[in-house]
Amino acid sequence: MRGLEAGIIVAVIAPLIGIFLVLRRYSLIADTLSHVSLAGIAIGLLLGINPVLAALGAAVVASLGIERLRTSKKVYGESALALFLSGSLAVAVVILSLAHGFNANLFSYLFGSIVTVTMNDVWMIFVLAIIVVTTLGIHYKPLVYITFDEEAAKVSGVKTQRLNTVLIILSALTVALAIPIVGVLLISALIVIPVVTALQLKKSFAITIIYAEIFSLISVVAGIFASFYFNLSTGGTIVLIMLTIFGITFVYGKK
């Protein structure tokens, strides 16, 4: 039950962030932050602190670093992502080697596991979700503006740099709250695939978000039940269902 509650919350939040990342071609940010989160989890396991909180801290700090490098113009946006992705993965591997390699706890964080979700995890995910939704609600219109035309938004007086920072921090929070459900290695799929699937239907921005939410909820709920009853990996099952829905929608969209 706890896993289902957490999964539903994550399923609602992920597409809300994903729509902005996908349309701005920032999809790789989710993947980068997931690898940073792996380093945070490794640090948490090594130091004996909550791995999800450690992943959250690492993701937020990295998100600020990525945005700082991107806006400095000294490093191209994709290069900044590559630096953090490879660097954090190296940190994680070194720390895990010091902690005598992979163990059962780490495996659940890598691929997700509904049986390891605690009530504290549910409450933490719920609080983070409220923060994400509230912040998106406050900045919704300017975020939509910069998503479609950042230069025009800047000329119009919109504080684009601040909004970009807000967006990447929200992405870090979303990545952190999705870890217990789909795991570090599959988080980017949860954020990106429902949105890409909804875009195949070629609807308006608002309707696309609604479809992305529907696809996300169906995939997560069905994936959690299937993984529980058939003893499968939660994250992998969810992503496979998402990909199946994408395939169906892609064919339907072409027709």
Backbone torsions as a table, in degrees:
resi	resn	phi	psi	omega
1	MET	NA	-42.1	179.7
2	ARG	-62.7	-41.9	179.2
3	GLY	-62.8	-38.9	179.1
4	LEU	-66.0	-43.5	179.1
5	GLU	-61.0	-47.6	179.3
6	ALA	-63.6	-40.1	-179.7
7	GLY	-62.7	-41.0	179.1
8	ILE	-64.3	-42.3	178.6
9	ILE	-61.0	-46.8	-179.6
10	VAL	-64.1	-40.2	-179.5
11	ALA	-62.2	-31.5	178.6
12	VAL	-76.4	-40.2	-173.8
13	ILE	-76.8	-42.0	-171.7
14	ALA	-54.8	-48.4	179.7
15	PRO	-65.9	-27.9	179.5
16	LEU	-62.7	-37.9	175.1
17	ILE	-81.2	-39.4	-176.0
18	GLY	-59.7	-36.4	-177.7
19	ILE	-60.5	-38.5	179.7
20	PHE	-75.0	-38.6	-179.6
21	LEU	-68.1	-43.6	-177.8
22	VAL	-66.7	-47.2	-177.5
23	LEU	-67.2	-26.1	177.5
24	ARG	-93.9	6.1	-179.8
25	ARG	59.0	40.8	177.8
26	TYR	-107.9	20.7	-174.3
27	SER	-56.9	-31.8	-177.7
28	LEU	-67.6	-18.6	178.2
29	ILE	-60.4	-43.1	-179.7
30	ALA	-60.8	-41.7	179.9
31	ASP	-66.5	-41.7	178.9
32	THR	-62.7	-46.8	-179.1
33	LEU	-66.0	-29.2	176.9
34	SER	-67.6	-37.9	177.3
35	HIS	-70.0	-36.2	174.8
36	VAL	-62.7	-40.3	178.7
37	SER	-62.1	-34.7	177.4
38	LEU	-61.2	-41.4	176.1
39	ALA	-62.9	-40.9	177.8
40	GLY	-63.0	-40.8	177.7
41	ILE	-63.5	-42.1	178.6
42	ALA	-60.8	-42.0	177.9
43	ILE	-64.4	-42.3	179.0
44	GLY	-61.7	-43.9	179.0
45	LEU	-65.6	-36.8	-179.1
46	LEU	-69.4	-39.9	-175.8
47	LEU	-92.2	-6.5	178.4
48	GLY	77.4	27.4	176.8
49	ILE	-110.2	168.7	-178.2
50	ASN	-57.5	115.5	-176.4
51	PRO	-59.9	-35.3	-179.5
52	VAL	-67.8	-40.4	176.2
53	LEU	-65.0	-40.2	177.2
54	ALA	-63.2	-40.8	177.7
55	ALA	-64.7	-39.9	178.6
56	LEU	-61.0	-48.1	179.6
57	GLY	-60.5	-45.6	-179.3
58	ALA	-63.4	-42.2	-178.3
59	ALA	-65.7	-41.6	-179.9
60	VAL	-65.8	-46.3	179.0
61	VAL	-61.3	-44.2	180.0
62	ALA	-64.8	-38.8	-179.6
63	SER	-61.5	-39.7	177.1
64	LEU	-66.8	-39.0	177.9
65	GLY	-65.1	-42.1	178.7
66	ILE	-61.5	-45.8	-179.1
67	GLU	-66.3	-36.9	178.3
68	ARG	-64.5	-44.0	178.5
69	LEU	-65.7	-41.0	-177.4
70	ARG	-64.1	-40.2	-177.2
71	THR	-82.5	-13.0	179.0
72	SER	-71.7	-17.1	-178.8
73	LYS	67.6	1.0	178.3
74	LYS	-86.3	-21.3	178.8
75	VAL	-131.6	128.5	177.5
76	TYR	-63.0	151.0	-175.5
77	GLY	-52.4	-48.1	-178.5
78	GLU	-68.1	-32.0	178.4
79	SER	-67.4	-38.4	177.4
80	ALA	-62.5	-40.7	178.3
81	LEU	-64.4	-41.9	-179.7
82	ALA	-63.8	-38.4	178.9
83	LEU	-61.2	-48.0	-178.0
84	PHE	-70.7	-37.7	-178.9
85	LEU	-63.0	-52.1	-178.1
86	SER	-70.2	-38.5	-179.5
87	GLY	-65.6	-44.8	-179.6
88	SER	-67.4	-36.7	178.1
89	LEU	-64.9	-38.9	177.8
90	ALA	-64.9	-41.4	178.1
91	VAL	-61.3	-44.6	-179.3
92	ALA	-61.7	-44.2	-178.7
93	VAL	-64.0	-43.0	-179.6
94	VAL	-64.5	-45.4	-179.0
95	ILE	-64.6	-41.6	-180.0
96	LEU	-66.7	-31.1	175.8
97	SER	-68.5	-33.7	175.7
98	LEU	-70.1	-30.3	-179.5
99	ALA	-92.1	20.7	177.2
100	HIS	64.9	40.3	167.6
101	GLY	79.8	-166.1	-175.7
102	PHE	-76.5	142.4	176.6
103	ASN	-134.0	-179.1	-175.3
104	ALA	-61.9	-38.7	179.7
105	ASN	-62.2	-45.0	-179.4
106	LEU	-64.7	-38.1	-179.0
107	PHE	-58.9	-40.8	179.7
108	SER	-66.8	-32.5	177.8
109	TYR	-76.4	-27.8	179.9
110	LEU	-72.1	-42.0	-172.2
111	PHE	-119.4	-2.7	178.9
112	GLY	84.1	145.9	178.8
113	SER	-159.9	119.0	-177.4
114	ILE	-70.0	-24.1	-176.3
115	VAL	-76.5	-17.3	-178.9
116	THR	-95.8	-1.6	-179.9
117	VAL	-73.9	124.3	179.7
118	THR	-99.6	169.3	177.1
119	MET	-64.4	-34.3	175.6
120	ASN	-62.1	-39.0	176.8
121	ASP	-61.8	-43.0	-179.4
122	VAL	-61.4	-45.7	-179.9
123	TRP	-66.1	-39.8	178.7
124	MET	-64.7	-42.8	177.7
125	ILE	-62.2	-40.5	-179.7
126	PHE	-63.8	-45.0	-179.7
127	VAL	-64.0	-45.2	178.7
128	LEU	-62.5	-38.0	179.4
129	ALA	-64.0	-41.2	177.4
130	ILE	-61.1	-42.2	178.8
131	ILE	-61.7	-45.2	-178.9
132	VAL	-63.6	-49.3	-177.4
133	VAL	-63.4	-44.1	-179.9
134	THR	-62.1	-45.7	-179.5
135	THR	-64.9	-41.7	177.0
136	LEU	-63.2	-39.3	179.1
137	GLY	-63.3	-40.1	-179.4
138	ILE	-66.9	-40.7	-174.0
139	HIS	-105.1	17.4	-171.5
140	TYR	-57.9	-54.5	-175.3
141	LYS	-61.9	-49.8	177.4
142	PRO	-63.7	-32.0	176.7
143	LEU	-65.3	-40.5	176.4
144	VAL	-64.1	-40.2	-179.6
145	TYR	-60.1	-52.3	-177.0
146	ILE	-71.4	-21.0	177.8
147	THR	-65.9	-38.9	-176.6
148	PHE	-94.3	-28.8	180.0
149	ASP	-157.3	87.1	-176.2
150	GLU	-66.8	-38.5	-179.1
151	GLU	-64.3	-44.3	178.1
152	ALA	-64.3	-37.8	178.3
153	ALA	-63.8	-40.6	179.6
154	LYS	-64.5	-43.0	178.5
155	VAL	-63.9	-33.0	-178.8
156	SER	-77.4	-3.3	177.9
157	GLY	98.9	4.5	177.3
158	VAL	-72.2	134.7	-179.4
159	LYS	-80.5	81.8	-172.5
160	THR	-65.6	-36.6	-178.6
161	GLN	-64.7	-41.7	178.6
162	ARG	-65.1	-41.0	-179.9
163	LEU	-67.0	-37.5	176.0
164	ASN	-62.7	-38.4	177.7
165	THR	-66.4	-43.1	177.5
166	VAL	-59.3	-44.6	-177.5
167	LEU	-63.1	-43.2	-176.6
168	ILE	-73.3	-31.6	175.1
169	ILE	-67.7	-41.5	176.2
170	LEU	-62.2	-36.1	176.3
171	SER	-62.9	-40.9	178.5
172	ALA	-63.3	-41.8	178.1
173	LEU	-63.6	-41.4	-179.5
174	THR	-64.8	-42.0	177.6
175	VAL	-60.2	-44.6	-178.0
176	ALA	-64.6	-41.7	-176.7
177	LEU	-75.4	-15.9	179.2
178	ALA	-87.9	-12.1	-174.4
179	ILE	-56.2	-48.7	-177.0
180	PRO	-64.0	-22.5	-174.7
181	ILE	-91.7	-56.4	-176.3
182	VAL	-105.6	-11.1	179.2
183	GLY	84.6	161.5	-175.4
184	VAL	-60.6	-42.1	-171.4
185	LEU	-74.2	-14.0	-175.1
186	LEU	-120.8	8.0	-176.7
187	ILE	-62.1	-44.5	-176.9
188	SER	-59.0	-33.5	178.5
189	ALA	-64.1	-41.3	-179.5
190	LEU	-64.5	-33.6	-178.7
191	ILE	-80.7	-35.7	-170.6
192	VAL	-95.8	-47.2	-169.2
193	ILE	-61.1	-45.6	178.6
194	PRO	-58.9	-36.0	179.8
195	VAL	-69.9	-46.3	178.4
196	VAL	-60.7	-38.0	177.7
197	THR	-63.4	-46.8	-179.6
198	ALA	-64.4	-33.3	-179.6
199	LEU	-65.6	-23.3	179.1
200	GLN	-65.5	-21.1	-178.2
201	LEU	-82.6	-11.7	174.1
202	LYS	56.2	53.3	177.7
203	LYS	-106.5	-177.8	178.1
204	SER	-68.7	169.2	-177.6
205	PHE	-57.8	-49.3	-177.4
206	ALA	-65.0	-43.4	-179.3
207	ILE	-67.1	-36.0	177.3
208	THR	-61.1	-40.9	177.3
209	ILE	-62.0	-42.8	-179.4
210	ILE	-62.3	-45.7	178.4
211	TYR	-63.4	-40.5	178.9
212	ALA	-62.0	-39.2	177.1
213	GLU	-63.7	-43.3	179.8
214	ILE	-62.2	-48.1	-179.7
215	PHE	-62.1	-39.7	-179.3
216	SER	-65.7	-46.0	-179.2
217	LEU	-64.5	-44.1	179.1
218	ILE	-60.1	-45.5	-177.2
219	SER	-64.8	-45.4	-176.5
220	VAL	-68.7	-48.1	-178.6
221	VAL	-64.0	-47.3	179.4
222	ALA	-64.1	-38.8	179.8
223	GLY	-66.5	-39.2	178.9
224	ILE	-65.7	-45.9	179.1
225	PHE	-63.9	-43.7	-179.1
226	ALA	-64.2	-42.4	-179.3
227	SER	-67.4	-33.3	-179.5
228	PHE	-71.4	-46.8	-174.9
229	TYR	-80.2	-25.5	-178.1
230	PHE	-109.9	7.5	177.1
231	ASN	56.1	52.8	-180.0
232	LEU	-111.1	166.9	174.3
233	SER	-66.9	126.4	-176.8
234	THR	-60.6	-53.5	-177.1
235	GLY	-61.3	-45.8	-179.2
236	GLY	-62.6	-40.9	179.9
237	THR	-64.8	-43.2	178.9
238	ILE	-60.6	-46.1	-177.6
239	VAL	-66.8	-38.7	178.0
240	LEU	-63.3	-39.2	176.8
241	ILE	-65.6	-40.5	177.3
242	MET	-60.0	-43.7	-179.6
243	LEU	-66.0	-35.5	176.7
244	THR	-64.0	-44.9	177.8
245	ILE	-63.0	-40.1	177.6
246	PHE	-60.3	-45.0	-180.0
247	GLY	-59.6	-44.0	179.2
248	ILE	-64.1	-44.2	-178.5
249	THR	-67.8	-36.7	179.8
250	PHE	-62.7	-45.3	178.3
251	VAL	-65.1	-43.3	179.4
252	TYR	-63.2	-41.3	-179.4
253	GLY	-63.5	-36.7	178.7
254	LYS	-67.0	-35.5	178.9
255	LYS	-72.7	NA	NA
